[in-house]
Each structure stands twice: as structure tokens, then as C-alpha cells.
Amino acid sequence: MEMDFFTLWAEEMLIEDNLILDILFIAYYESFCTCDGKQWKNLCFFYERMISAPVKLSKEKLLRLETNHQKK
């Protein structure tokens, strides 16, 4: 049961990462945004920090999240 929850969580993280990359791609190539080079570097740096930050989930937190999800 615990492994199933971890698999779902990992898939959700990949979907979120892909959505963020899609948004950055569209904003850059469709020119909806008038960001200069410095702003793009800041956005990319923010994204890099977001995906490289270690996720600290203990077994207790995973079990709590799973039981909360099952209650809904």
C-alpha cells in the first residue's frame, strides 16, 4: 500500500514538472511575456532550485497522507 502511494506521488511530481516546462516553453516561444534575459535566468534558477531540493517525507508523513486521502 505504501509503495502504491509513493508511485502515485512520483507520477504526480513528473506531471507537475512537465506542466511547468510547457508553460516556460510557451511563454518563451509565443512571446506573451516581455521578460528580459535576467528575468528568464531568475525563472530558470527558481525552477532548478524547485526540482533539485530534497523532498523530506518520512514514513509517518506518507502514511498520514495516505490515510487522509482514503478518508476523502
Contacts in CASP RR format, 6 or more apart in sequence:
PFRMAT RR
TARGET T0000
AUTHOR 0000-0000-0000
METHOD contacts of the structure
MODEL  1
MEMDFFTLWAEEMLIEDNLILDILFIAYYESFCTCDGKQWKNLCFFYERM
ISAPVKLSKEKLLRLETNHQKK
1 66 0 8 1.000
2 59 0 8 1.000
2 62 0 8 1.000
2 63 0 8 1.000
2 66 0 8 1.000
5 62 0 8 1.000
5 65 0 8 1.000
5 66 0 8 1.000
5 69 0 8 1.000
6 62 0 8 1.000
17 51 0 8 1.000
20 47 0 8 1.000
20 50 0 8 1.000
21 47 0 8 1.000
24 43 0 8 1.000
24 44 0 8 1.000
24 47 0 8 1.000
26 32 0 8 1.000
27 33 0 8 1.000
27 35 0 8 1.000
28 40 0 8 1.000
35 43 0 8 1.000
END
